[in-house]
Amino acid sequence: MIVTVTLNPSLDRTLEVESFDRGAVLRTSEPTLEAGGKGVNVTRALAANGVESIAVLPVGGSEGTELTSLLDAAAVAARLVPVSGRTRSNITVAEADGTITKLNEPGSTLTADELAAVTSTVASTVTAGDWVIISGSVPPEFSTEQLLALTSSLADRAVNLAIDTSGDALVASLAARPRLIKPNRAELAEVAGRPLDSISEVIAAAKGVRELGVEIVLVSLGSDGAVLVGPAGVIVGESHVEHPRSTVGAGDCFLAGFLSKFSVDETDVDAAMLEALAWGAAAASLPGTAVPEPGDIDYTNVQLVWQPDLDRPLVAS
């Protein structure tokens, strides 16, 4: 099973406009409202494709109540931890040309007792061999020591740990030696401490992370595809989205696609990479943070590149 942990979930509202003009009065589409947060998105994508997953997350306030209702309506399995703070509410403005503007609230601080309740819930949910994904931003005032305490609570449970976060939290999480991390280009550059302007530079940075004890570094590169660096070597993949609508959550669906295959068969990494690319591309073609269902996933638009141009400049941010 795949268990996701989202420490700073959100109620995501998406509005579509023809173009975003600062200072103007804009007419928008009807809003799309979805349960959000990176781990929540992963579980939503897995559930939509018949893969068993449980999301663990703190919820509070009226936004938390609405988020809970959305998960229930989508038949997404979740273990909810009530907290005193209000679940944050994020706004995404999507333009007709695919440009995305996000307004993300910081979220509410978790008290020591609330974090202990989240940790206890995770521990009681997982069993040996499960994948546990800790992903997304962390709440305000959340320390690296608290993050490592959460990961260390899983150390004796024989689970496979995956991390998908950013900034100081990502750097700190490497001390837990997760089996897998899933940074994007900017996040990997933060870890490496230098810009990553080509595939070869991404590969070099990922190999550096592996030297710190991470088994698999799975890097999403947006329209530039993706790179995996693991025990079997390097895999480079490409995908094509003819009509992108929203990239919000596409990286989460990319990770969900990878683990939907890899969690049941670690011998076929190529197939897992293709699944990741296909799910990510499908998500980018959908509005808001909608997750792809089987009918949305097109495998003809993804491929592995056996002789990539390693020095080609990357264009995606």
Backbone hydrogen bonds, N-H to C=O, Kabsch-Sander energy under -0.5 kcal/mol:
donor,donor_aa,acceptor,acceptor_aa,energy
2,I,52,E,-1.3
3,V,1,M,-0.5
3,V,131,W,-3.3
4,T,54,I,-2.5
5,V,133,I,-3.2
6,T,4,T,-0.5
6,T,56,V,-2.4
7,L,5,V,-0.6
10,S,36,G,-1.5
11,L,88,R,-2.1
12,D,10,S,-0.7
12,D,34,E,-2.9
13,R,11,L,-0.5
13,R,90,N,-2.8
14,T,32,T,-2.6
15,L,92,T,-3.0
17,V,94,A,-2.4
21,D,19,S,-0.8
22,R,20,F,-0.6
24,A,21,D,-1.9
26,L,24,A,-0.6
28,T,26,L,-0.5
29,S,16,E,-1.7
32,T,14,T,-2.3
33,L,31,P,-0.5
34,E,12,D,-2.5
36,G,10,S,-3.2
41,N,37,G,-2.6
42,V,38,K,-2.0
43,T,39,G,-2.4
44,R,40,V,-2.7
45,A,41,N,-2.5
46,L,42,V,-2.5
47,A,43,T,-2.8
48,A,44,R,-2.2
49,N,45,A,-0.7
49,N,46,L,-1.0
50,G,47,A,-1.6
51,V,46,L,-2.8
54,I,2,I,-1.7
55,A,77,A,-2.1
56,V,4,T,-3.1
57,L,79,R,-1.6
59,V,81,V,-2.1
64,G,60,G,-1.3
65,T,61,G,-1.8
66,E,62,S,-2.2
67,L,63,E,-2.7
68,T,64,G,-2.3
69,S,65,T,-1.9
70,L,66,E,-2.1
71,L,67,L,-2.1
72,D,68,T,-2.4
73,A,69,S,-2.5
74,A,70,L,-1.6
75,A,72,D,-1.4
76,V,71,L,-2.6
77,A,75,A,-0.6
79,R,55,A,-3.0
80,L,78,A,-0.6
81,V,57,L,-2.3
83,V,59,V,-2.2
87,T,60,G,-2.8
88,R,9,P,-0.7
90,N,11,L,-1.9
91,I,103,L,-2.5
92,T,13,R,-2.8
93,V,101,T,-3.3
94,A,15,L,-3.0
94,A,92,T,-0.6
95,E,93,V,-0.5
95,E,99,T,-2.9
96,A,17,V,-0.8
96,A,18,E,-1.1
98,G,95,E,-2.0
101,T,93,V,-2.4
103,L,91,I,-3.2
104,N,102,K,-0.5
105,E,103,L,-0.5
115,L,111,T,-2.6
116,A,112,A,-2.1
117,A,113,D,-1.8
118,V,114,E,-2.2
119,T,115,L,-2.7
120,S,116,A,-2.4
121,T,117,A,-2.2
122,V,118,V,-2.5
123,A,119,T,-2.4
124,S,120,S,-2.0
125,T,121,T,-0.8
125,T,122,V,-1.0
126,V,122,V,-1.8
129,G,158,A,-2.8
130,D,127,T,-2.1
131,W,1,M,-2.4
132,V,160,N,-3.0
133,I,3,V,-3.0
134,I,132,V,-0.6
134,I,162,A,-2.6
135,S,5,V,-2.1
135,S,133,I,-0.7
136,G,164,D,-2.9
142,F,139,P,-1.6
143,S,141,E,-0.5
147,L,143,S,-1.8
148,L,144,T,-2.5
149,A,145,E,-1.9
150,L,146,Q,-2.0
151,T,147,L,-2.2
152,S,148,L,-2.6
153,S,149,A,-1.3
154,L,151,T,-1.5
155,A,152,S,-1.2
157,R,154,L,-1.8
158,A,155,A,-0.5
159,V,154,L,-0.7
160,N,130,D,-3.1
161,L,159,V,-0.7
162,A,132,V,-2.9
163,I,180,L,-2.1
164,D,134,I,-2.3
169,A,166,S,-0.9
170,L,166,S,-1.0
171,V,167,G,-2.1
172,A,168,D,-2.8
173,S,169,A,-2.1
174,L,170,L,-0.9
174,L,171,V,-0.9
175,A,172,A,-1.6
176,A,173,S,-1.7
177,R,174,L,-1.7
179,R,161,L,-1.4
180,L,161,L,-1.7
181,I,216,I,-1.9
182,K,163,I,-2.1
185,R,220,S,-0.8
188,L,184,N,-2.5
189,A,185,R,-2.2
190,E,186,A,-1.7
191,V,187,E,-1.6
192,A,188,L,-2.6
193,G,189,A,-2.1
194,R,189,A,-1.3
197,D,195,P,-0.5
199,I,312,R,-0.6
200,S,310,L,-2.8
202,V,198,S,-2.0
203,I,199,I,-2.7
204,A,200,S,-2.2
205,A,201,E,-2.2
206,A,202,V,-2.5
207,K,203,I,-2.4
208,G,204,A,-1.7
209,V,205,A,-1.7
210,R,206,A,-2.1
211,E,207,K,-1.4
212,L,209,V,-1.6
213,G,210,R,-1.9
214,V,209,V,-1.1
215,E,178,P,-0.9
216,I,179,R,-2.7
217,V,229,V,-2.5
218,L,181,I,-2.6
218,L,216,I,-0.6
219,V,217,V,-0.6
219,V,227,V,-3.4
220,S,183,P,-1.7
220,S,218,L,-0.6
221,L,225,G,-2.8
224,D,221,L,-2.1
225,G,222,G,-1.9
226,A,237,G,-2.0
227,V,219,V,-2.3
228,L,235,I,-2.8
229,V,217,V,-2.3
230,G,233,G,-2.6
233,G,230,G,-1.8
235,I,228,L,-2.7
237,G,226,A,-2.6
238,E,303,Q,-3.0
240,H,301,N,-1.7
242,E,240,H,-0.6
245,R,284,A,-3.2
246,S,284,A,-1.6
250,A,247,T,-2.0
251,G,247,T,-0.6
253,C,249,G,-2.1
254,F,250,A,-2.3
255,L,251,G,-2.0
256,A,252,D,-2.4
257,G,253,C,-2.8
258,F,254,F,-2.0
259,L,255,L,-2.5
260,S,256,A,-1.9
261,K,257,G,-0.9
261,K,258,F,-0.9
262,F,258,F,-3.0
263,S,259,L,-1.8
264,V,261,K,-1.3
265,D,261,K,-1.6
268,D,265,D,-0.8
269,V,267,T,-0.7
272,A,268,D,-1.5
273,M,269,V,-2.5
274,L,270,D,-2.3
275,E,271,A,-2.2
276,A,272,A,-2.3
277,L,273,M,-2.5
278,A,274,L,-2.4
279,W,275,E,-2.5
280,G,276,A,-2.5
281,A,277,L,-2.4
282,A,278,A,-2.1
283,A,279,W,-2.2
284,A,280,G,-1.9
285,S,281,A,-0.9
285,S,282,A,-0.7
286,L,283,A,-1.6
290,A,287,P,-2.1
296,D,293,E,-2.3
297,I,293,E,-0.7
297,I,294,P,-0.9
298,D,296,D,-0.5
299,Y,297,I,-0.6
301,N,298,D,-0.8
302,V,299,Y,-1.0
303,Q,238,E,-2.3
305,V,236,V,-3.0
306,W,304,L,-0.7
310,L,308,P,-1.3
312,R,309,D,-1.6
314,L,197,D,-2.0
